[in-house]
Amino acid sequence: MKIGILETGVPPKELDSYASYGNMLKNFITRTASEGFEFEIYTVLDGNFPASAQACDGWMITGSKYGVYENLPWMLTLQELVREIHAAGLPMVGICFGHQLIAEALGGKVEKSPKGWGVGLHDYTLTPQAPDWMQTDSGGFTLNAMHQDQISQLPEDSSVVASSEFCEYAALLYGDSIITFQGHPEFSIDYETDLLELRKLTVIPEDRATPALQRLKQAGACEDGAVLSKWAVDFFRQHKSA
């Protein structure tokens, strides 16, 4: 199954020892799937778009430092592609900026949150709308977060499948073809820590960054990226066999 990764951002140059965001999503899938997938990365940030929605069997959209409401030309083109993918019924997974852009493309609204920055490890609770294949023993999951924008108005055909006190619309399901997450299942604890250390110097207030870093650096700190990897793999595979 060929997965097209739509790359909307890059790590800061100070963290270029880490994988690109496109490769982070590739590694996210292969974390629990050793075979059956091939990948093509399209750096849509630089105007590199696929010829059509049918260029791949499934799609993923990465995170980005940009805000969806900036309406840059490449973002508007990407929204058109999202609508084309949705109309074709192809499976798509959106992460952080991808979560937000898909919502905006399909009739929702994204804004800077009055709650400010959500950073570090965040705990999310599954809602009653979450399908059976998303259930966990704890009733939720933990992911790294790095955002100050949030979806403020839901698209009409979306269901909220995970939420938190900080982020009401933390995961959305659109029928059986699109699932999106505000958190970063592809970010490791190390990458989140280094990114937060870097951004607390210039972007993220210290009173928000310090407690987040304390939790990240605790012995046994962990995230549930592997759980979400299996969900995404199963999500793509069910479409392949349909």
Phi and psi in degrees as GROMACS dihedral restraints (atoms count N, CA, C in turn):
[ dihedral_restraints ]
;  ai    aj    ak    al  type     phi  dphi    fc
    3     4     5     6     1   -94.7    20    10
    4     5     6     7     1   123.4    20    10
    6     7     8     9     1  -108.5    20    10
    7     8     9    10     1   124.1    20    10
    9    10    11    12     1   -91.6    20    10
   10    11    12    13     1   125.4    20    10
   12    13    14    15     1  -103.9    20    10
   13    14    15    16     1   117.6    20    10
   15    16    17    18     1   -94.4    20    10
   16    17    18    19     1   104.0    20    10
   18    19    20    21     1   -90.4    20    10
   19    20    21    22     1   116.8    20    10
   21    22    23    24     1  -110.5    20    10
   22    23    24    25     1     3.2    20    10
   24    25    26    27     1  -163.1    20    10
   25    26    27    28     1   170.3    20    10
   27    28    29    30     1  -134.3    20    10
   28    29    30    31     1   151.7    20    10
   30    31    32    33     1   -63.5    20    10
   31    32    33    34     1   154.9    20    10
   33    34    35    36     1   -57.0    20    10
   34    35    36    37     1   149.3    20    10
   36    37    38    39     1   -59.5    20    10
   37    38    39    40     1   -27.3    20    10
   39    40    41    42     1   -68.0    20    10
   40    41    42    43     1   -16.1    20    10
   42    43    44    45     1  -116.1    20    10
   43    44    45    46     1    30.1    20    10
   45    46    47    48     1   -73.3    20    10
   46    47    48    49     1    -0.7    20    10
   48    49    50    51     1   -74.8    20    10
   49    50    51    52     1   -17.2    20    10
   51    52    53    54     1   -86.4    20    10
   52    53    54    55     1   164.4    20    10
   54    55    56    57     1   -64.7    20    10
   55    56    57    58     1   157.3    20    10
   57    58    59    60     1   -65.8    20    10
   58    59    60    61     1   164.7    20    10
   60    61    62    63     1   -64.8    20    10
   61    62    63    64     1   -35.8    20    10
   63    64    65    66     1   -62.0    20    10
   64    65    66    67     1   -44.6    20    10
   66    67    68    69     1   -71.3    20    10
   67    68    69    70     1   -28.7    20    10
   69    70    71    72     1   -60.5    20    10
   70    71    72    73     1   -41.0    20    10
   72    73    74    75     1   -70.4    20    10
   73    74    75    76     1   -36.6    20    10
   75    76    77    78     1   -59.0    20    10
   76    77    78    79     1   -46.8    20    10
   78    79    80    81     1   -66.2    20    10
   79    80    81    82     1   -31.3    20    10
   81    82    83    84     1   -60.9    20    10
   82    83    84    85     1   -44.4    20    10
   84    85    86    87     1   -69.4    20    10
   85    86    87    88     1   -46.5    20    10
   87    88    89    90     1   -73.4    20    10
   88    89    90    91     1    -7.2    20    10
   90    91    92    93     1   -58.4    20    10
   91    92    93    94     1   -34.1    20    10
   93    94    95    96     1  -124.7    20    10
   94    95    96    97     1     3.8    20    10
   96    97    98    99     1  -130.1    20    10
   97    98    99   100     1   105.5    20    10
   99   100   101   102     1   -81.7    20    10
  100   101   102   103     1   -14.6    20    10
  102   103   104   105     1  -154.6    20    10
  103   104   105   106     1   167.9    20    10
  105   106   107   108     1    97.9    20    10
  106   107   108   109     1    -2.5    20    10
  108   109   110   111     1  -129.9    20    10
  109   110   111   112     1   143.0    20    10
  111   112   113   114     1  -127.4    20    10
  112   113   114   115     1   160.5    20    10
  114   115   116   117     1  -134.6    20    10
  115   116   117   118     1   147.0    20    10
  117   118   119   120     1  -133.8    20    10
  118   119   120   121     1   128.5    20    10
  120   121   122   123     1   -99.4    20    10
  121   122   123   124     1   126.6    20    10
  123   124   125   126     1  -112.2    20    10
  124   125   126   127     1   114.6    20    10
  126   127   128   129     1   -82.7    20    10
  127   128   129   130     1    78.8    20    10
  129   130   131   132     1   -65.0    20    10
  130   131   132   133     1   -24.5    20    10
  132   133   134   135     1   -53.5    20    10
  133   134   135   136     1   -33.0    20    10
  135   136   137   138     1  -102.7    20    10
  136   137   138   139     1    14.0    20    10
  138   139   140   141     1    85.8    20    10
  139   140   141   142     1    11.4    20    10
  141   142   143   144     1   -90.8    20    10
  142   143   144   145     1    95.5    20    10
  144   145   146   147     1  -110.2    20    10
  145   146   147   148     1   152.0    20    10
  147   148   149   150     1   -68.3    20    10
  148   149   150   151     1   160.7    20    10
  150   151   152   153     1   -66.1    20    10
  151   152   153   154     1   -32.8    20    10
  153   154   155   156     1  -164.3    20    10
  154   155   156   157     1   173.5    20    10
  156   157   158   159     1   -62.9    20    10
  157   158   159   160     1   -27.2    20    10
  159   160   161   162     1   -82.0    20    10
  160   161   162   163     1     2.4    20    10
  162   163   164   165     1   -66.0    20    10
  163   164   165   166     1   -22.5    20    10
  165   166   167   168     1  -137.7    20    10
  166   167   168   169     1   165.7    20    10
  168   169   170   171     1   -83.5    20    10
  169   170   171   172     1   -21.9    20    10
  171   172   173   174     1  -157.8    20    10
  172   173   174   175     1   166.7    20    10
  174   175   176   177     1  -138.5    20    10
  175   176   177   178     1   152.2    20    10
  177   178   179   180     1  -138.0    20    10
  178   179   180   181     1   146.8    20    10
  180   181   182   183     1  -122.7    20    10
  181   182   183   184     1   130.7    20    10
  183   184   185   186     1   -80.9    20    10
  184   185   186   187     1   178.6    20    10
  186   187   188   189     1   -80.0    20    10
  187   188   189   190     1   171.6    20    10
  189   190   191   192     1  -162.0    20    10
  190   191   192   193     1   156.4    20    10
  192   193   194   195     1   -79.3    20    10
  193   194   195   196     1   -11.9    20    10
  195   196   197   198     1   -82.0    20    10
  196   197   198   199     1   161.3    20    10
  198   199   200   201     1  -100.5    20    10
  199   200   201   202     1   136.9    20    10
  201   202   203   204     1   -56.6    20    10
  202   203   204   205     1   -36.0    20    10
  204   205   206   207     1   -70.3    20    10
  205   206   207   208     1    -6.2    20    10
  207   208   209   210     1   -69.2    20    10
  208   209   210   211     1   -22.2    20    10
  210   211   212   213     1    52.2    20    10
  211   212   213   214     1    42.0    20    10
  213   214   215   216     1   -66.2    20    10
  214   215   216   217     1   154.0    20    10
  216   217   218   219     1   -52.6    20    10
  217   218   219   220     1   -42.6    20    10
  219   220   221   222     1   -66.0    20    10
  220   221   222   223     1   -30.2    20    10
  222   223   224   225     1   -68.4    20    10
  223   224   225   226     1   -40.6    20    10
  225   226   227   228     1   -66.6    20    10
  226   227   228   229     1   -39.1    20    10
  228   229   230   231     1   -64.2    20    10
  229   230   231   232     1   -40.2    20    10
  231   232   233   234     1   -65.2    20    10
  232   233   234   235     1   -38.4    20    10
  234   235   236   237     1   -62.0    20    10
  235   236   237   238     1   -39.4    20    10
  237   238   239   240     1   -62.5    20    10
  238   239   240   241     1   -41.3    20    10
  240   241   242   243     1   -64.4    20    10
  241   242   243   244     1   -40.6    20    10
  243   244   245   246     1   -58.8    20    10
  244   245   246   247     1   -44.2    20    10
  246   247   248   249     1   -64.9    20    10
  247   248   249   250     1   -35.8    20    10
  249   250   251   252     1   -66.9    20    10
  250   251   252   253     1   -43.9    20    10
  252   253   254   255     1   -62.1    20    10
  253   254   255   256     1   -43.1    20    10
  255   256   257   258     1   -63.6    20    10
  256   257   258   259     1   -44.5    20    10
  258   259   260   261     1   -63.5    20    10
  259   260   261   262     1   -32.0    20    10
  261   262   263   264     1   -80.3    20    10
  262   263   264   265     1    -8.9    20    10
  264   265   266   267     1    72.4    20    10
  265   266   267   268     1    20.9    20    10
  267   268   269   270     1   -81.6    20    10
  268   269   270   271     1   147.0    20    10
  270   271   272   273     1   -72.2    20    10
  271   272   273   274     1   142.2    20    10
  273   274   275   276     1  -146.7    20    10
  274   275   276   277     1   140.5    20    10
  276   277   278   279     1  -122.4    20    10
  277   278   279   280     1   127.8    20    10
  279   280   281   282     1  -115.5    20    10
  280   281   282   283     1   138.2    20    10
  282   283   284   285     1  -122.0    20    10
  283   284   285   286     1   125.2    20    10
  285   286   287   288     1    53.1    20    10
  286   287   288   289     1  -103.7    20    10
  288   289   290   291     1   -55.8    20    10
  289   290   291   292     1   -39.0    20    10
  291   292   293   294     1   -62.2    20    10
  292   293   294   295     1   -41.0    20    10
  294   295   296   297     1   -56.5    20    10
  295   296   297   298     1   -45.5    20    10
  297   298   299   300     1   -73.3    20    10
  298   299   300   301     1   -43.1    20    10
  300   301   302   303     1   -66.3    20    10
  301   302   303   304     1   -38.9    20    10
  303   304   305   306     1   -61.9    20    10
  304   305   306   307     1   -42.6    20    10
  306   307   308   309     1   -60.7    20    10
  307   308   309   310     1   -45.5    20    10
  309   310   311   312     1   -63.6    20    10
  310   311   312   313     1   -41.4    20    10
  312   313   314   315     1   -64.3    20    10
  313   314   315   316     1   -30.0    20    10
  315   316   317   318     1  -103.9    20    10
  316   317   318   319     1    18.7    20    10
  318   319   320   321     1   108.8    20    10
  319   320   321   322     1     2.0    20    10
  321   322   323   324     1   -87.7    20    10
  322   323   324   325     1  -171.4    20    10
  324   325   326   327     1  -139.2    20    10
  325   326   327   328     1   140.9    20    10
  327   328   329   330     1  -123.2    20    10
  328   329   330   331     1   136.4    20    10
  330   331   332   333     1  -143.1    20    10
  331   332   333   334     1   163.7    20    10
  333   334   335   336     1   -65.2    20    10
  334   335   336   337     1   131.9    20    10
  336   337   338   339     1   -81.0    20    10
  337   338   339   340     1   138.7    20    10
  339   340   341   342     1   -66.0    20    10
  340   341   342   343     1   -13.6    20    10
  342   343   344   345     1   -78.3    20    10
  343   344   345   346     1   -10.3    20    10
  345   346   347   348     1    81.4    20    10
  346   347   348   349     1  -151.7    20    10
  348   349   350   351     1   -76.7    20    10
  349   350   351   352     1   134.5    20    10
  351   352   353   354     1  -106.4    20    10
  352   353   354   355     1   112.7    20    10
  354   355   356   357     1  -136.6    20    10
  355   356   357   358     1   160.5    20    10
  357   358   359   360     1    80.3    20    10
  358   359   360   361     1  -161.5    20    10
  360   361   362   363     1   -78.5    20    10
  361   362   363   364     1   124.6    20    10
  363   364   365   366     1  -117.7    20    10
  364   365   366   367     1   141.8    20    10
  366   367   368   369     1  -101.7    20    10
  367   368   369   370     1   128.9    20    10
  369   370   371   372     1  -117.3    20    10
  370   371   372   373     1   145.1    20    10
  372   373   374   375     1  -108.9    20    10
  373   374   375   376     1   131.4    20    10
  375   376   377   378     1   -70.0    20    10
  376   377   378   379     1   141.2    20    10
  378   379   380   381     1   -93.4    20    10
  379   380   381   382     1   168.7    20    10
  381   382   383   384     1   -60.7    20    10
  382   383   384   385     1   -19.0    20    10
  384   385   386   387     1   -81.4    20    10
  385   386   387   388     1    -9.4    20    10
  387   388   389   390     1   -66.3    20    10
  388   389   390   391     1   132.2    20    10
  390   391   392   393     1   -68.9    20    10
  391   392   393   394     1   167.3    20    10
  393   394   395   396     1   -58.7    20    10
  394   395   396   397     1   -35.2    20    10
  396   397   398   399     1   -72.8    20    10
  397   398   399   400     1    -7.9    20    10
  399   400   401   402     1   -98.8    20    10
  400   401   402   403     1     1.3    20    10
  402   403   404   405     1   -71.2    20    10
  403   404   405   406     1   146.1    20    10
  405   406   407   408     1  -130.2    20    10
  406   407   408   409     1   161.5    20    10
  408   409   410   411     1   -61.8    20    10
  409   410   411   412     1   -33.6    20    10
  411   412   413   414     1   -85.7    20    10
  412   413   414   415     1   -11.9    20    10
  414   415   416   417     1    80.7    20    10
  415   416   417   418     1    13.5    20    10
  417   418   419   420     1  -169.3    20    10
  418   419   420   421     1  -160.8    20    10
  420   421   422   423     1  -159.9    20    10
  421   422   423   424     1   163.8    20    10
  423   424   425   426     1  -122.2    20    10
  424   425   426   427     1   132.6    20    10
  426   427   428   429     1  -137.0    20    10
  427   428   429   430     1   157.5    20    10
  429   430   431   432     1   -69.5    20    10
  430   431   432   433     1   142.5    20    10
  432   433   434   435     1  -126.1    20    10
  433   434   435   436     1   149.8    20    10
  435   436   437   438     1  -158.6    20    10
  436   437   438   439     1    83.1    20    10
  438   439   440   441     1  -161.7    20    10
  439   440   441   442     1   152.0    20    10
  441   442   443   444     1  -122.4    20    10
  442   443   444   445     1    -8.3    20    10
  444   445   446   447     1   -91.6    20    10
  445   446   447   448     1   148.8    20    10
  447   448   449   450     1  -144.5    20    10
  448   449   450   451     1   156.3    20    10
  450   451   452   453     1   -69.2    20    10
  451   452   453   454     1   124.7    20    10
  453   454   455   456     1  -106.6    20    10
  454   455   456   457     1   -18.1    20    10
  456   457   458   459     1  -139.0    20    10
  457   458   459   460     1   126.8    20    10
  459   460   461   462     1   -78.2    20    10
  460   461   462   463     1   144.3    20    10
  462   463   464   465     1   -64.5    20    10
  463   464   465   466     1   153.4    20    10
  465   466   467   468     1   -62.1    20    10
  466   467   468   469     1   -37.3    20    10
  468   469   470   471     1   -98.6    20    10
  469   470   471   472     1    23.4    20    10
  471   472   473   474     1  -104.5    20    10
  472   473   474   475     1   152.6    20    10
  474   475   476   477     1  -121.9    20    10
  475   476   477   478     1   136.1    20    10
  477   478   479   480     1   -81.9    20    10
  478   479   480   481     1   118.3    20    10
  480   481   482   483     1  -110.9    20    10
  481   482   483   484     1    -7.2    20    10
  483   484   485   486     1  -154.2    20    10
  484   485   486   487     1   147.6    20    10
  486   487   488   489     1  -149.7    20    10
  487   488   489   490     1   165.7    20    10
  489   490   491   492     1  -148.9    20    10
  490   491   492   493     1   170.7    20    10
  492   493   494   495     1   -63.3    20    10
  493   494   495   496     1   -34.9    20    10
  495   496   497   498     1   -80.0    20    10
  496   497   498   499     1   -36.8    20    10
  498   499   500   501     1  -130.1    20    10
  499   500   501   502     1   101.4    20    10
  501   502   503   504     1   -64.5    20    10
  502   503   504   505     1   -40.6    20    10
  504   505   506   507     1  -107.0    20    10
  505   506   507   508     1    66.9    20    10
  507   508   509   510     1   -81.4    20    10
  508   509   510   511     1   -24.4    20    10
  510   511   512   513     1  -150.3    20    10
  511   512   513   514     1   135.2    20    10
  513   514   515   516     1  -125.3    20    10
  514   515   516   517     1   143.7    20    10
  516   517   518   519     1  -119.8    20    10
  517   518   519   520     1   131.3    20    10
  519   520   521   522     1  -112.9    20    10
  520   521   522   523     1   101.1    20    10
  522   523   524   525     1    56.8    20    10
  523   524   525   526     1  -131.1    20    10
  525   526   527   528     1  -118.0    20    10
  526   527   528   529     1    18.2    20    10
  528   529   530   531     1  -117.2    20    10
  529   530   531   532     1   -18.3    20    10
  531   532   533   534     1  -134.2    20    10
  532   533   534   535     1   133.7    20    10
  534   535   536   537     1  -134.2    20    10
  535   536   537   538     1   139.1    20    10
  537   538   539   540     1  -137.6    20    10
  538   539   540   541     1   151.5    20    10
  540   541   542   543     1  -133.5    20    10
  541   542   543   544     1   136.2    20    10
  543   544   545   546     1   -74.4    20    10
  544   545   546   547     1   -35.1    20    10
  546   547   548   549     1   -75.2    20    10
  547   548   549   550     1   176.2    20    10
  549   550   551   552     1  -113.6    20    10
  550   551   552   553     1    88.3    20    10
  552   553   554   555     1   -69.2    20    10
  553   554   555   556     1   -15.0    20    10
  555   556   557   558     1   -88.7    20    10
  556   557   558   559     1   -12.3    20    10
  558   559   560   561     1   -83.1    20    10
  559   560   561   562     1   131.8    20    10
  561   562   563   564     1   -80.8    20    10
  562   563   564   565     1   164.0    20    10
  564   565   566   567     1   -58.0    20    10
  565   566   567   568     1   -42.1    20    10
  567   568   569   570     1   -63.3    20    10
  568   569   570   571     1   -45.2    20    10
  570   571   572   573     1   -66.2    20    10
  571   572   573   574     1   -44.3    20    10
  573   574   575   576     1   -59.3    20    10
  574   575   576   577     1   -42.7    20    10
  576   577   578   579     1   -62.5    20    10
  577   578   579   580     1   -47.9    20    10
  579   580   581   582     1   -66.5    20    10
  580   581   582   583     1   -38.1    20    10
  582   583   584   585     1   -65.7    20    10
  583   584   585   586     1   -40.9    20    10
  585   586   587   588     1   -69.5    20    10
  586   587   588   589     1   -39.8    20    10
  588   589   590   591     1   -60.1    20    10
  589   590   591   592     1   -39.8    20    10
  591   592   593   594     1   -69.5    20    10
  592   593   594   595     1   -45.5    20    10
  594   595   596   597     1   -79.2    20    10
  595   596   597   598     1   -20.3    20    10
  597   598   599   600     1   -69.1    20    10
  598   599   600   601     1   -17.3    20    10
  600   601   602   603     1   -77.9    20    10
  601   602   603   604     1   -22.9    20    10
  603   604   605   606     1  -132.1    20    10
  604   605   606   607     1   -29.4    20    10
  606   607   608   609     1  -122.0    20    10
  607   608   609   610     1   -47.1    20    10
  609   610   611   612     1   -97.2    20    10
  610   611   612   613     1   127.5    20    10
  612   613   614   615     1   -58.5    20    10
  613   614   615   616     1   143.6    20    10
  615   616   617   618     1   -61.1    20    10
  616   617   618   619     1   -35.5    20    10
  618   619   620   621     1   -69.8    20    10
  619   620   621   622     1   -16.0    20    10
  621   622   623   624     1   -95.1    20    10
  622   623   624   625     1   -36.5    20    10
  624   625   626   627     1   -74.3    20    10
  625   626   627   628     1   -40.0    20    10
  627   628   629   630     1   -62.0    20    10
  628   629   630   631     1   -50.5    20    10
  630   631   632   633     1   -65.2    20    10
  631   632   633   634     1   -32.0    20    10
  633   634   635   636     1   -65.4    20    10
  634   635   636   637     1   -42.7    20    10
  636   637   638   639     1   -66.0    20    10
  637   638   639   640     1   -35.8    20    10
  639   640   641   642     1   -61.7    20    10
  640   641   642   643     1   -42.9    20    10
  642   643   644   645     1   -68.5    20    10
  643   644   645   646     1   -40.9    20    10
  645   646   647   648     1   -60.7    20    10
  646   647   648   649     1   -32.9    20    10
  648   649   650   651     1   -93.3    20    10
  649   650   651   652     1     0.0    20    10
  651   652   653   654     1   -66.5    20    10
  652   653   654   655     1   146.4    20    10
  654   655   656   657     1   -60.2    20    10
  655   656   657   658     1   132.3    20    10
  657   658   659   660     1    82.8    20    10
  658   659   660   661     1     5.6    20    10
  660   661   662   663     1   -58.0    20    10
  661   662   663   664     1   134.4    20    10
  663   664   665   666     1  -151.7    20    10
  664   665   666   667     1   163.5    20    10
  666   667   668   669     1  -132.4    20    10
  667   668   669   670     1   166.9    20    10
  669   670   671   672     1  -104.8    20    10
  670   671   672   673     1    37.1    20    10
  672   673   674   675     1   -58.8    20    10
  673   674   675   676     1   -35.0    20    10
  675   676   677   678     1   -66.0    20    10
  676   677   678   679     1   -36.0    20    10
  678   679   680   681     1   -62.8    20    10
  679   680   681   682     1   -47.4    20    10
  681   682   683   684     1   -69.5    20    10
  682   683   684   685     1   -30.4    20    10
  684   685   686   687     1   -59.4    20    10
  685   686   687   688     1   -45.9    20    10
  687   688   689   690     1   -63.7    20    10
  688   689   690   691     1   -40.6    20    10
  690   691   692   693     1   -58.8    20    10
  691   692   693   694     1   -47.6    20    10
  693   694   695   696     1   -64.6    20    10
  694   695   696   697     1   -42.6    20    10
  696   697   698   699     1   -60.5    20    10
  697   698   699   700     1   -47.9    20    10
  699   700   701   702     1   -63.8    20    10
  700   701   702   703     1   -37.2    20    10
  702   703   704   705     1   -60.8    20    10
  703   704   705   706     1   -46.5    20    10
  705   706   707   708     1   -67.7    20    10
  706   707   708   709     1   -44.4    20    10
  708   709   710   711     1   -65.3    20    10
  709   710   711   712     1   -32.9    20    10
  711   712   713   714     1   -67.3    20    10
  712   713   714   715     1   -28.7    20    10
  714   715   716   717     1   -76.3    20    10
  715   716   717   718     1   -35.2    20    10
  717   718   719   720     1   -63.2    20    10
  718   719   720   721     1   -37.6    20    10
  720   721   722   723     1   -87.3    20    10
  721   722   723   724     1    -8.7    20    10
